[in-house]
Amino acid sequence: MYQEILRKLLPADCLVFFDLEATEIRHQAISFGMVGLKKKSGKSLGELEEAFSYHTYLKTEDNIGEFVENLTGITPELIEKEGKTFSEALVEILNLLRPFSKKVYLSYSDSDLMILAHTIHKKINVEDNFFRMISNSYLDLQNYYSKRILSEKGKTLSLFKLASLLQVEEEDRKHDALSDSILLKNVFLQYFKREDLVYPLAIRSLQTSVIGKEIKSYLLEEVLAGREVSLSSFEQKVRTLL
């Protein structure tokens, strides 16, 4: 099971779950949160333990926007009081990441990469290198999960809805960069631990999901080859694609 994602994650010694909140118009980061899990064994994801967690508010010259203020609770006054420049925050972030030689960065939607791209100063090498480091070792978990589990109407699930389906307890605050990073980490761990929840959700989504198309192609090939497809072989095929 989980062959596709394991190929990407097994070489890493640290999995970094991160989230950013951004201004309404120019999409510049105003909050950055991340949680790191370190592997006890290089051969599996069976033993993971928290290595660090981090959160900061980030100063910006952009207007936050009324919608974002209402959604996140982040105000200009809060940024003025507690915010750091991105350069200041980056020093702290890199110090946390430095002990690990091979990292994979995970978020729920590549919009986080877009926000980061709008936040860094590309002419400052350390910031540009940081963006490239994340981009080159990045996994969009929304994209991964949406190929397998969809809503009853065949739509991509929000992180909060997916957490509910996987029986993951939500954090106290939504649209908080650290809380959302923790929630994503917990959804990720639950996806591996609870096949009894994941498999039925994947079966429900076969009609419209990407892996559903692969299953249909597999069944057609077997039929055309004159091979009988048993229920157990069908279930095994689905599980290899989870």
C-alpha positions in Angstrom: 0.0 0.0 0.0 0.9 3.7 -0.3 3.6 2.9 -2.9 3.6 6.2 -4.7 3.9 8.4 -1.6 6.4 6.1 0.1 8.8 6.4 -2.8 8.9 10.1 -2.2 9.0 10.0 1.6 11.3 7.1 2.5 14.6 8.7 1.5 13.9 11.7 3.9 14.9 11.9 7.5 12.5 14.7 8.3 8.9 15.5 7.1 8.1 19.1 7.3 4.4 20.0 7.4 3.8 23.7 6.8 1.1 26.3 6.2 1.1 30.1 5.4 -1.6 32.7 5.8 -1.4 35.6 3.3 -2.6 39.1 2.5 -5.8 39.3 0.4 -4.5 41.1 -2.7 -0.8 40.5 -3.2 -0.7 37.1 -1.3 2.3 38.0 0.8 2.8 35.8 3.9 1.7 37.2 7.3 1.9 34.0 9.2 4.1 30.9 8.9 3.7 27.6 10.8 5.5 24.3 10.5 5.8 21.0 12.3 8.7 18.6 11.7 8.5 14.8 12.2 11.8 12.9 12.3 12.1 9.3 11.4 13.6 6.7 13.8 14.2 4.3 11.0 15.3 5.0 7.4 13.3 2.1 6.1 9.8 2.9 7.1 7.4 5.6 8.3 6.3 3.4 11.1 8.1 5.3 13.8 7.9 9.1 13.6 8.3 11.6 16.4 7.9 15.3 16.5 11.2 17.1 16.1 10.1 20.7 16.2 7.2 23.1 15.8 7.4 26.7 14.8 5.1 29.7 14.3 5.6 33.4 13.6 3.7 36.3 12.3 5.4 38.1 9.4 5.6 41.8 8.7 4.3 43.0 5.4 4.0 46.3 3.5 0.7 45.0 1.9 -2.7 45.6 3.3 -4.0 42.4 5.1 -7.5 42.9 3.8 -10.8 42.7 5.7 -11.7 39.2 4.6 -8.3 37.8 5.7 -8.6 39.7 9.0 -12.0 38.1 9.7 -10.9 34.7 8.6 -7.6 34.5 10.5 -7.9 37.0 13.3 -4.6 38.6 12.1 -4.7 42.4 12.3 -2.2 45.1 11.5 -1.9 45.7 15.3 -1.0 42.0 15.9 1.6 42.1 13.1 3.1 45.4 14.5 3.3 43.9 18.0 4.5 40.3 17.2 5.6 40.2 13.6 9.1 39.6 12.3 10.6 40.3 9.0 10.9 37.3 6.7 14.7 37.5 7.0 14.5 37.3 10.8 12.1 34.4 10.6 14.2 32.6 8.1 17.2 32.5 10.4 15.0 30.7 13.0 13.5 28.3 10.4 16.8 27.3 8.9 18.3 26.6 12.4 15.4 24.2 13.0 15.9 22.5 9.7 19.7 22.3 9.7 20.1 19.0 11.7 18.4 17.1 9.0 20.1 16.2 5.7 17.1 15.1 3.6 13.8 16.8 4.1 10.4 16.6 2.3 8.1 19.6 2.6 4.3 18.9 2.7 1.4 21.3 2.6 -2.3 21.1 1.6 -2.3 22.9 -1.8 0.5 24.4 -3.7 -1.0 27.8 -3.0 1.5 27.8 -0.1 4.3 27.7 -2.6 2.7 30.6 -4.4 2.5 32.7 -1.2 6.1 31.9 -0.5 7.1 33.0 -4.0 5.3 36.3 -3.4 7.0 36.8 -0.1 10.7 36.2 -0.7 13.1 38.6 -2.2 14.6 36.7 -5.1 17.7 38.9 -5.2 18.5 37.8 -1.7 20.3 34.5 -2.2 19.4 32.9 1.1 15.7 33.6 0.6 15.8 32.5 -3.0 17.7 29.3 -2.0 15.1 28.6 0.7 12.3 28.7 -1.8 14.2 26.5 -4.2 15.0 24.0 -1.5 11.3 23.7 -0.6 10.1 23.6 -4.2 12.6 20.8 -5.1 11.5 18.6 -2.3 7.8 19.4 -2.1 4.7 17.2 -1.9 1.2 18.7 -2.3 -1.0 16.5 -0.1 -4.2 18.0 -1.4 -3.3 16.8 -4.9 -2.3 13.4 -3.6 -5.4 12.8 -1.5 -7.8 14.2 -4.2 -6.7 11.5 -6.6 -8.0 9.0 -4.1 -10.7 10.5 -1.9 -13.4 12.9 -3.1 -16.6 14.3 -1.7 -19.9 12.6 -2.5 -20.3 15.1 -5.4 -16.8 14.2 -6.8 -15.2 17.4 -5.5 -11.8 18.0 -3.8 -12.1 18.0 -0.1 -11.0 20.8 2.2 -8.4 19.8 4.8 -11.1 20.2 7.5 -13.6 18.0 5.7 -11.0 15.3 5.1 -10.0 15.4 8.7 -13.6 14.8 9.7 -13.9 11.8 7.3 -10.8 10.3 8.8 -11.9 11.0 12.3 -9.1 13.4 13.1 -9.9 15.8 15.9 -9.6 19.4 14.6 -7.4 22.0 16.2 -9.1 24.7 18.2 -8.3 27.4 15.6 -8.9 27.2 11.8 -6.9 29.2 9.4 -4.1 29.5 11.9 -0.8 28.5 10.3 0.5 26.4 13.1 -2.9 24.8 13.9 -3.4 23.9 10.2 0.1 22.4 10.0 -0.6 20.2 13.0 -3.9 19.2 11.6 -2.3 18.3 8.3 0.3 16.2 10.1 -2.4 14.4 12.0 -4.4 13.7 8.8 -1.3 12.4 7.2 -0.6 10.0 10.1 -4.2 8.9 10.2 -4.2 8.1 6.5 -1.5 5.6 7.1 -2.8 4.1 10.3 -6.5 3.7 9.4 -6.9 1.7 6.3 -10.3 0.7 7.6 -11.4 4.3 7.0 -9.3 5.1 3.9 -10.3 2.1 1.8 -14.1 2.6 2.0 -13.7 6.3 1.2 -11.5 5.4 -1.8 -14.1 2.9 -3.0 -16.9 5.5 -2.7 -14.8 7.8 -4.9 -13.9 5.4 -7.7 -16.5 6.7 -10.1 -14.8 10.1 -10.4 -11.3 9.8 -8.9 -8.0 9.4 -10.7 -7.3 6.0 -9.2 -10.9 5.1 -10.3 -9.8 5.6 -13.9 -6.7 3.4 -13.3 -8.9 0.7 -11.8 -11.3 0.8 -14.8 -8.3 0.5 -17.2 -7.0 -2.4 -15.1 -10.4 -4.2 -15.2 -10.7 -3.7 -19.0 -7.2 -5.1 -19.6 -7.9 -8.2 -17.5 -11.2 -8.8 -19.3 -9.7 -8.4 -22.8 -6.9 -10.8 -21.8 -9.5 -13.3 -20.8 -8.5 -13.3 -17.1 -11.0 -13.5 -14.3 -10.9 -10.7 -11.8 -11.7 -11.9 -8.3 -12.9 -9.7 -5.5 -9.6 -10.2 -3.6 -7.5 -9.1 -6.7 -9.8 -6.1 -7.2 -9.3 -5.1 -3.5 -5.6 -5.7 -3.7 -5.3 -3.4 -6.8 -7.2 -0.6 -5.1 -5.0 -0.9 -2.0 -1.8 -0.6 -4.1 -3.0 2.7 -5.4 -3.9 4.3 -2.0 
